[in-house]
Amino acid sequence: MRFRFENNVLDGNLRELSCGGATVPLQPQVFDLLLYLVAQRARVVSKDDLISQIWSDRIISDSALNSRINAARKALGDDGATQRLIKTIPRKGFRFVGEVREETAASIVPAEARPALPRAADRPAVAVLAFENMSGDPAQEYFGDGISEDILTALSKQRWFMVIARNSSFTYKGRAVHIRQIAEELGVRYVVEGSVRKAGSRVRITAQLNDANSGSHLWAERYDRELVDVFAVQDEITNAIAAAIEPQIYAAESFRAHSKPPASLDAWDLLMRALSHFWRVTRRDHDTARALLERAIAIDPSYGQALSLLAANHMFGAHLGWAELAAVAPVAEAAALAAVRCDHEDAWAHVALGSVYFSTRRLADALSEFEQALALNPNFSLAQGYDALALSYAGRSREAFEAAQRAIRLSPRDPSLAIYHGIAGYARFTERHYDEAIALAREAIRHRGDLTGAYRVLAVSAGMTGDEMLAETALGELRRAQPGISLHWIETQLPWANAADCEHYLEGFRRAGLR
């Protein structure tokens, strides 16, 4: 559906607002709010309606809501004084009052005149089989089926690969069928299977991810729990399995892509190669990932996942001092906004946009994007980690530490585990728990030896504790990983919300010997 009013066109399919033919840039949440107000223009929309529809019933402040309303008005050339198009109804809510003409998709462009959509990348597919009941008690079938269905639902929130519907994958329940046959019949590369064994008040759940082509097990885990609360246990194990499976599929796809001849690589293969470099967190890998992503986007310019990762890669490089923020931020923001337009329900796209807002000191907007990503995919540990990072720079250290700990617990084998430990360490530093910060920074470095952010935390924490030898060592490693590090860079390039936090960090560096 498209809506025309005054000189504006609001296109719900393209997720685009234009005025006089020129695109008007809008944050995704502001676009959603405007689209909802226009679609519901026949009535007054209450604050509760907006919170339910736009924020998925999360608690938000009045100032956050008003800032989005003001942004929508500004995009339309309206304001709070004139209220020409968006009117505030005191104690009731808001209403769109402009004259609107609706156009359906069929009336916009004749079908034969519409350009073909870009070719979709060759995404892998995964099937989740019904977990086998090993208890010998038919009454326990519901528990195994519930675990399987919840894993299927959780994986479906990750839009980088396809998940076969329950009605297809559950047809193999109770049948002895080889994994390869299932894969051929369902058209999948990966199969998740498992079992449930209940004895008294305890339950044991096993799960494994299989590569259907080779027949090998890519990942397997066993979970033993007390069944104090059946649904709580089911949720906990579902989240753990879903979070563990996702990076394993990426790793397998990356290995598959690296085994193909360079001339035969498609956009998906290039994306998987780039992702493996992105996770290594070194300057050379950062540059390699960027080049691979640019090749993928050249093949498919509207490839949302590649656009998302390109934006995140640019911003991560800027945060670690490998790229000039002023040079890469506009490119990254354009890529992230394009990714959201491609698929506004892809959590990666919102993480990418949030990372741009974070590095460009729009912390409230960054937190909003990370929260949106987690609403779309609660098991997305990277979104949890980025949320923790933004919270830490916003001065909300306790929340930041808890969010980083959730990311670590959610995905203990995650390729980004080092980053989560580094973020937790920085949160502890801001709370003056320097010994804990040092321990967490060392753990981050154990996972990733060139992680710039972890060496920063180690240097400032050692500086504040007066450990001159450790501070000198950490600073030396930091200079090797980030040669251009300086007090001026720290003060001007990192997105501080509070001057006191910035000064505390600078003082740690001064004591460590940085000038």
C-alpha positions in Angstrom: 0.0 0.0 0.0 1.1 3.5 -0.8 -0.3 6.7 0.7 -0.2 10.1 -1.0 -0.8 13.3 0.9 0.3 16.9 0.0 3.5 16.4 -1.9 4.5 13.3 -0.1 4.4 9.6 -0.9 4.6 7.0 1.9 5.4 3.6 0.5 4.8 0.7 2.9 6.4 -1.9 0.7 9.6 0.0 -0.1 9.5 1.5 3.4 10.2 4.9 2.0 9.0 8.4 2.4 9.5 10.8 -0.5 8.6 14.5 -1.0 8.5 15.9 -4.5 10.2 12.8 -5.7 13.1 13.0 -3.4 13.6 10.4 -0.6 13.3 11.7 2.9 15.7 9.9 5.3 13.8 8.3 8.3 14.9 6.2 11.1 13.1 2.8 10.9 11.1 3.3 14.1 10.0 6.8 13.0 8.9 5.3 9.7 6.9 2.6 11.5 5.2 5.2 13.7 4.3 7.4 10.7 3.0 4.5 8.7 0.8 3.4 11.6 -0.6 6.9 12.2 -1.5 7.3 8.5 -3.0 3.8 8.2 -5.1 4.5 11.4 -6.0 8.1 10.4 -9.7 7.4 10.9 -9.3 7.4 14.7 -7.2 8.8 17.6 -4.2 6.6 18.3 -3.4 6.3 22.0 0.0 6.2 23.6 -0.7 2.6 24.5 -1.5 1.7 20.9 1.8 3.2 19.8 3.8 1.4 22.5 2.1 -1.9 21.5 2.6 -1.5 17.8 5.9 0.2 17.5 7.7 -0.8 20.7 6.2 -4.3 21.2 4.9 -3.3 24.6 8.3 -2.4 26.0 8.4 0.3 28.6 9.5 3.6 27.1 9.6 7.2 28.4 7.3 10.0 27.3 10.4 11.8 26.0 11.3 8.9 23.8 7.8 8.8 22.4 7.7 12.5 21.9 11.1 12.5 20.1 9.7 10.0 17.6 6.6 12.1 17.0 8.7 15.2 16.5 10.9 13.4 14.1 7.9 12.3 12.1 6.5 15.8 12.0 9.9 17.2 11.0 10.1 14.8 8.1 6.8 16.1 6.8 7.6 19.7 7.3 5.2 19.8 10.3 5.9 20.9 13.9 4.4 20.8 17.3 3.0 24.3 17.0 1.1 24.1 13.7 0.3 20.4 13.8 -0.8 20.5 10.2 -0.6 16.8 9.6 0.0 15.1 13.0 -2.3 16.4 15.7 -1.9 15.9 19.4 -5.2 15.2 21.1 -4.7 16.2 24.8 -5.0 13.3 27.2 -6.1 11.0 24.3 -3.2 10.5 21.8 -2.4 11.4 18.3 -4.2 11.5 14.9 -3.0 12.0 11.3 -5.3 14.7 9.9 -4.0 15.2 6.4 -6.0 14.2 3.3 -4.8 10.9 2.0 -5.2 9.0 -1.2 -4.4 5.3 -1.1 -2.9 3.2 -3.9 -2.6 -0.6 -3.9 0.5 -2.3 -5.3 -1.4 -3.3 -8.5 -2.5 0.2 -9.2 1.0 1.7 -8.9 2.8 -0.2 -11.8 1.3 -2.7 -14.2 2.6 -6.2 -13.5 4.3 -6.5 -16.9 6.1 -3.2 -16.4 7.6 -4.1 -13.0 11.3 -4.9 -12.9 12.3 -8.3 -11.7 13.5 -8.5 -8.1 17.2 -9.0 -7.6 18.2 -12.6 -7.4 18.2 -13.8 -3.8 21.4 -15.3 -2.4 21.6 -19.0 -2.1 20.7 -19.2 1.6 21.0 -22.6 3.3 18.0 -24.3 4.8 17.7 -26.2 8.1 15.1 -28.7 9.3 14.3 -29.3 13.0 13.0 -32.8 13.5 10.7 -33.7 16.4 12.8 -34.6 19.4 12.5 -38.3 20.3 10.9 -39.3 23.5 13.3 -41.7 25.3 11.3 -41.8 28.6 9.1 -44.7 27.6 6.1 -42.6 28.7 3.8 -41.5 25.9 2.6 -38.7 28.2 6.0 -37.0 27.8 5.6 -36.6 24.0 4.4 -33.0 24.5 7.6 -32.0 26.1 9.8 -33.2 23.3 7.5 -31.7 20.7 7.4 -28.4 22.6 11.2 -28.2 22.7 11.4 -28.9 18.9 8.7 -26.4 18.0 10.3 -23.7 20.2 13.7 -24.3 18.6 12.1 -24.1 15.1 10.4 -20.8 16.1 13.6 -19.4 17.6 15.7 -20.3 14.5 13.1 -18.8 12.2 13.8 -15.4 13.8 17.3 -15.6 12.3 16.5 -14.5 8.7 19.9 -15.4 7.2 18.9 -19.0 6.5 15.6 -20.7 5.9 13.8 -23.0 8.4 11.5 -25.7 7.1 8.0 -25.5 8.5 6.8 -27.9 11.2 4.2 -29.6 9.0 7.1 -30.8 6.8 9.8 -31.6 9.3 7.5 -33.4 11.8 6.3 -35.9 9.2 9.4 -38.0 10.0 8.5 -38.4 13.6 8.7 -42.0 14.7 10.2 -43.2 11.4 13.7 -44.5 10.9 14.9 -42.3 8.0 18.5 -41.5 7.1 19.5 -37.8 7.5 20.6 -37.6 3.9 17.2 -38.8 2.7 15.4 -36.2 4.8 17.7 -33.5 3.5 17.0 -34.5 -0.1 13.3 -34.6 0.4 13.1 -31.3 2.3 15.8 -29.5 0.3 18.0 -28.7 3.3 21.7 -28.6 4.1 21.4 -29.0 7.9 19.2 -31.1 10.2 18.6 -30.6 13.9 17.6 -33.6 15.9 17.5 -34.6 19.5 16.0 -36.6 22.3 14.3 -36.1 25.7 14.7 -38.5 28.6 12.7 -37.8 31.8 13.3 -39.6 35.1 11.5 -38.4 38.2 12.0 -34.7 38.6 15.0 -34.6 36.2 15.1 -34.3 32.5 18.0 -34.9 30.1 17.9 -33.3 26.6 20.4 -33.9 23.9 20.6 -32.0 20.6 22.8 -32.1 17.6 23.3 -30.3 14.3 24.1 -32.5 11.3 25.6 -31.6 8.0 23.3 -33.5 5.7 25.8 -33.7 2.8 28.6 -35.2 4.7 26.6 -36.9 7.4 28.8 -35.5 10.1 27.8 -33.9 13.4 28.7 -30.2 13.5 27.7 -29.6 17.1 26.1 -31.7 19.9 25.3 -30.9 23.5 23.6 -32.4 26.5 21.5 -30.5 29.0 20.5 -31.9 32.5 17.9 -30.0 34.4 15.6 -30.2 37.4 12.0 -29.9 36.3 10.9 -27.3 38.9 9.2 -25.2 36.3 8.6 -27.1 33.0 8.1 -24.0 30.9 11.1 -22.2 32.4 13.3 -25.2 31.6 11.9 -25.5 28.1 12.6 -21.8 27.5 16.1 -21.9 28.9 17.1 -25.0 26.8 15.5 -23.7 23.7 17.4 -20.4 23.9 20.7 -22.2 24.6 20.2 -24.6 21.6 19.1 -21.8 19.2 22.0 -19.5 20.2 24.5 -22.4 19.8 23.3 -23.6 16.4 23.3 -20.3 14.6 27.1 -19.7 14.7 27.8 -23.3 13.9 25.8 -23.0 10.7 27.8 -19.9 9.8 31.0 -21.7 10.5 30.0 -24.6 8.3 28.9 -22.3 5.5 32.2 -20.4 5.7 34.1 -23.6 5.5 32.0 -24.6 2.5 32.6 -21.2 0.8 36.4 -21.4 1.4 36.5 -24.8 -0.3 34.9 -23.4 -3.6 37.0 -22.0 -6.4 37.1 -18.2 -6.3 35.5 -17.8 -9.7 32.4 -19.7 -8.6 31.6 -17.7 -5.5 28.1 -16.2 -5.3 26.9 -13.4 -3.0 26.1 -15.8 -0.1 29.6 -17.5 -0.3 31.2 -14.1 -0.2 29.1 -13.1 2.8 30.1 -16.2 4.7 33.8 -15.6 3.9 33.4 -12.1 5.1 31.7 -13.1 8.3 34.5 -15.5 9.2 37.0 -12.5 8.9 34.6 -10.2 10.7 34.7 -12.5 13.8 38.5 -12.6 13.9 38.7 -9.0 15.0 42.0 -8.0 13.5 42.8 -5.0 11.3 43.8 -7.3 8.3 40.6 -9.3 8.7 38.6 -6.1 8.9 39.9 -5.0 5.5 39.4 -8.4 4.0 35.8 -8.6 5.2 35.1 -5.2 3.7 36.5 -6.2 0.3 34.4 -9.4 0.3 31.2 -7.6 1.2 31.7 -5.0 -1.5 32.0 -7.9 -4.0 28.8 -9.5 -2.7 26.9 -6.2 -3.0 28.3 -5.7 -6.5 26.6 -9.0 -7.4 23.4 -8.2 -5.6 23.0 -4.4 -4.7 19.9 -5.1 -2.6 21.4 -7.9 -0.5 20.3 -6.9 2.9 22.6 -9.2 4.9 25.7 -8.0 3.1 24.7 -4.4 3.6 24.2 -5.0 7.3 27.5 -6.7 7.8 29.3 -4.0 5.7 27.9 -1.2 8.0 28.7 -3.1 11.2 32.2 -3.8 9.9 32.8 -0.2 9.1 31.7 1.0 12.5 33.6 -1.7 14.4 36.7 -0.7 12.5 36.1 3.0 13.5 35.5 2.1 17.2 38.8 0.1 17.3 40.7 2.8 15.6 41.3 1.1 12.2 39.3 3.5 10.2 38.5 7.2 10.3 35.0 7.7 11.7 34.2 10.8 9.5 35.1 8.9 6.4 33.2 5.6 7.0 30.2 6.8 8.9 28.2 8.1 5.9 28.9 5.0 3.9 27.9 2.8 6.9 24.7 4.7 7.6 23.6 4.5 3.9 24.3 0.7 3.9 22.4 0.1 7.2 19.4 2.1 6.2 19.3 0.2 2.9 19.5 -3.1 4.8 16.5 -2.1 7.0 14.6 -1.2 3.8 15.4 -4.6 2.4 14.1 -6.4 5.5 13.0 -4.4 8.5 12.4 -7.6 10.5 16.1 -8.7 10.1 17.7 -8.2 13.5 21.1 -7.9 11.9 19.9 -4.8 10.0 18.9 -3.1 13.2 22.2 -4.0 14.9 24.0 -2.5 11.9 22.0 0.7 12.1 22.4 0.8 15.9 26.2 0.5 15.5 26.2 3.6 13.3 24.1 5.6 15.8 26.4 4.4 18.6 29.6 5.5 16.9 28.1 8.9 15.8 27.0 9.7 19.4 23.3 9.1 19.0 23.1 6.8 21.9 19.4 6.9 22.5 18.7 5.9 18.9 21.4 3.2 19.1 19.8 1.7 22.2 16.4 1.8 20.5 17.8 -0.1 17.5 19.5 -2.8 19.6 16.3 -3.2 21.6 14.4 -3.7 18.3 16.9 -6.3 17.2 16.4 -8.2 20.5 12.7 -8.0 20.1 13.0 -9.5 16.7 15.5 -12.2 17.8 15.9 -12.6 21.6 18.6 -15.2 21.1 20.9 -12.8 19.0 23.9 -12.6 21.3 25.7 -10.0 19.1 22.7 -7.6 19.6 22.9 -8.3 23.3 26.6 -7.4 23.2 26.1 -4.2 21.3 23.3 -3.2 23.6 25.7 -3.7 26.5 28.4 -1.5 24.8 25.9 1.3 24.2 24.6 1.1 27.8 28.2 1.4 29.1 28.9 4.6 27.1 25.5 5.9 28.1 26.7 5.7 31.8 24.4 2.8 32.7 27.2 0.6 33.9 25.3 -1.9 36.0 22.8 -2.6 33.1 25.8 -2.8 30.7 27.5 -5.5 32.8 24.3 -7.5 33.1 23.7 -7.3 29.4 27.2 -8.4 28.6 26.9 -11.3 31.0 23.6 -12.3 29.3 25.5 -12.4 25.9 28.2 -14.6 27.4 25.7 -17.0 29.0 23.5 -17.1 25.9 26.2 -18.2 23.6 29.3 -19.5 25.4 30.9 -20.7 22.1 30.1 -17.5 20.2 32.9 -16.2 17.9 32.3 -12.7 19.5 32.8 -14.0 23.0 36.0 -12.0 23.4 34.1 -8.8 22.7 31.5 -9.5 25.3 34.2 -10.1 27.9 35.8 -6.8 26.9 32.5 -4.9 27.2 31.9 -6.5 30.6 35.4 -5.4 31.6 34.8 -1.8 30.6 31.5 -1.7 32.6 33.4 -2.9 35.6 36.1 -0.3 35.1 33.5 2.5 35.1 32.2 1.2 38.4 35.8 1.3 39.8 36.0 -2.5 40.1 39.5 -2.5 38.6 40.6 -6.0 39.5 37.4 -7.5 38.0 38.0 -5.3 34.9 41.5 -6.7 34.6 40.3 -10.3 34.9 37.6 -9.8 32.2 40.0 -8.0 29.9 42.5 -10.8 30.2 39.8 -13.3 29.4 38.9 -11.3 26.3 42.5 -11.3 25.2 42.8 -15.1 25.8 40.0 -15.5 23.2 41.3 -12.8 20.8 44.9 -11.7 21.1 44.6 -8.6 19.0 41.4 -7.1 20.5 42.1 -3.4 20.8 39.2 -2.7 23.2 40.4 -5.3 25.7 43.9 -3.8 25.7 42.3 -0.4 26.4 40.4 -1.8 29.4 43.5 -3.6 30.6 45.7 -0.5 30.3 43.4 1.9 32.1 42.5 -0.6 34.9 46.2 -1.3 35.5 46.9 2.4 35.4 44.3 3.1 38.1 45.6 0.2 40.3 49.2 1.4 40.0 50.4 -1.8 38.4 53.1 -0.1 36.3 54.4 -3.3 34.7 51.0 -4.5 33.6 50.1 -1.0 32.4 53.3 -0.8 30.3 52.7 -4.2 28.8 49.0 -3.5 28.0 49.9 -0.1 26.5 52.6 -1.6 24.3 50.2 -4.2 23.0 47.5 -1.6 22.4 49.9 0.6 20.4 50.8 -2.4 18.3 47.1 -3.1 17.6 46.1 0.6 17.3 49.2 2.6 16.4 47.3 5.9 16.3 46.0 5.7 19.9 46.3 9.0 21.8 44.5 10.9 24.5 43.0 13.2 21.9 41.6 10.2 19.9 40.0 8.8 23.0 38.4 12.0 23.9 37.1 12.9 20.5 36.3 9.6 18.8 34.5 7.5 21.4 30.8 8.3 22.1 30.8 9.5 25.7 27.5 10.5 27.1 29.1 11.8 30.4 32.1 14.0 30.7 33.0 12.3 34.0 33.2 8.9 32.4 35.5 10.3 29.7 37.7 11.9 32.2 37.9 8.7 34.3 39.0 6.8 31.2 41.6 9.5 30.3 43.0 9.5 33.8 43.5 5.7 33.6 45.4 6.1 30.4 47.5 9.0 31.8 48.5 6.8 34.7 49.3 4.0 32.3 51.7 6.3 30.4 49.7 7.4 27.4 50.3 11.0 26.2 
